[in-house]
Amino acid sequence: MDTTEVIIVGAGPAGLALALGLSNLKVKSIILEKELEIIEDPRGIAITQDAVRICWDLGLGSDIDKISHEPPSFNFHKTSFVNAPFFSRDMYPDGFAQALPSTIFHIQPMLELAMREKLNNSQYCELRCGCTVTGRTQEGTDIIAEYTDTKGQPGSIRGSWLIGADGKRGVVRKHFLEPSAGVRQIDSTYKYDGIWVAANLAISLPTPDTHPDFPLWNLGYTPDEVYDLFWPSGFHFGSPPGKPLAAGRFGPKEARLWRHELAQNDWDDTMDAEELLWEHLIPMITRKRDKRGRAFPAGEVTYPRDCVEIRRCQPFHFTHKVVNKWFDDRTILIGDAAHVFPPFGGQGIACGLRDAQQLAWRLMLLQQLPHVDRSISDEILQAWAQERSYSVRLAANFTELNGQLCNHGDSWKFWLLRNIDWALRQLPFFGRRPDPLARIEARGFTIVDGGFFSSEHGGGGRLPQVYLSSQRAGPELSDAILFPKTTVMTLIVIVGTDPENARAEARRALDESEIDEAVLSYDSIRVVCPNPCTSVADNLEVYYPTPVEQLSEAAIPIRPLYAPSNLFSRFSPLTKFAILRADFFTFGLAKNYSGLVECITYLKHRLHYQTS
């Protein structure tokens, strides 16, 4: 029988993200995937907010431009994207303080391929395709997954944890946890139930050679200008009158892929999905005027239908549901196995990535700590479930807001709120303030009861990301520097002067508290100074937020609202120490040595760890 630490069922984005996160923490896993090949049809296309940051944290940053593009805006229209939007959100500013795009629209099969290629280079993970999981048994703290391979031969794997990342109809929840522990997906705070026709379209360019009679050549249009006119950049939501709509480009720009989704709540099987698509789409790819509103001399012009290839068009039943229980003992659910979302929030894959990142370090911790019994593991996993439940509620609230605008249109309340917000932004004091979603993001888990952090020590917030430099190295994203290499947490030492003494204080606190080295160690200490600091000992690397001028010299793009000081913007000016979890939420903050010892002592209490 094969053995590993974590058995993952399902090689979708959530399962692959968990395997990558575990690999980064040197935890071994085996993925069992029932399909032989990646499903080529793009399903989810959006990764939003902090989930984009998670992609970089997983090592996918260099792949993002190959598989996706960053939309310039989200646009809400009446009826059609032909009409001017009544509301638009600029997506370029660094409103979420992560120095990265706030949204990308990707090709899911290419995302999964990039993740698999990363895993292929890891000694800590094995992906087995064509394997159908058939059974689960538990023997003490070991869990055994039974499966059949591509030849129908039975196999089994012994591990410490079984993770269901196999979708809403997957075997782990439906066949194992639902019968044995009553785990099922139930309605959440946002109740939605609808049927949409969803299509993936590949758009090719007409040219004067292929379509010599196309009227816009006489007006001097190029093929690319024609494409931009009829298939506008950004992502678009259409509200009544007419069928609610979600549509826009996805994948790298050169792929010219378009997602078109329309509500069809009266769907029945006698209907033709492609016929409904063309009926809805043709008026939107027909123009009477150019972008400036000038009428075309030829009258109505329709984009050549033979330049639109339907890759996929079928009805989907969309709802929002969340499991009533995220885990039972050593079997855990993530991704669509734990929650499903409607299409107008872009939260499905994003929530799965969050599930994975926030679970990975906990599994590493549970594998490393001595004397972990059921009560300890349940407590640590319940804290994860509390945080995930809160995060899913926030994602549902965002989806509901988009859904209201998409399914019902503008309202006087929303009109009033956005105009008040616009007016405040014209004032110098308010001009740089982030939008409400970003402010909620900054709050992190601070209001979550039972989360894994110390409220008394100011923990639970999300650490912003900036570029850091040191006396030895140039600009690098702070997550890469602050991610713990051999532990599950990082001890950040924030210094103004005398970094050697501050680091010595941090080491003494670790010695005095006798915290397990799987949690914090000398190697997990990072010294950060608000300003450039070069006069330090050779054996001490001190990081500082890279000045904007230095970023410009390195040809690193600087987004509106980005500031090097963002890194410290969520700390009190008196904060000297911060204990940072591997998912970049703070466990606790301290102003001095005694406060740090108290914070570490409380961390030990949360882990039920006793020194020998």
Secondary structure, DSSP 4 states (H G I P E B T S, - for coil): -EE-SEEEE--SHHHHHHHHHHHHTT--EEEEES-SS---S----EEETHHHHHHHHTT-GGGHHHHEE--SEEEEEES-TTSPPSEEEE--S-TTSSSS-SEEEE-HHHHHHHHHHHHHT-SSEEEEES-EEEEEEEETTEEEEEEE-TTS-EEEEEESEEEE-S-TT-HIIIIIIHHHH---EEE-SS--EEEEEEEEEEE----TTT-TT-GGGGGT--HHHHHHHHS-SSEEEEESSS--EEEEEES-GGG-EEEEEEE-TT--TTS-HHHHHHHHHGGGGEESB-TTSPBPTT--EE--GGGEEEEEEEEEEEE-EEES-SEETTEEE-GGGTEE--TTS--HHHHHHHHHHHHHHHHHHHHHSSS--HHHHHHHHHHHHHHHHHHHHHHHHHHHHHHHHHHH---HHHHHHHHHHHHHHTSTTTTTPPPHHHHHHHHTTTT-TT-SS-TTTT--PBPP--EEEESS---EEHHHHHS-SSSSEEEEEE-SS-HHHHHHHHHHHHHHHT--TTT--GGGEEEE-SS----S-TT--EEEEPPHHHHHHTT----TT--GGGGGTTS-TT--EEEEETTSBEEEEESSHHHHHHHHHHHHHHHT----
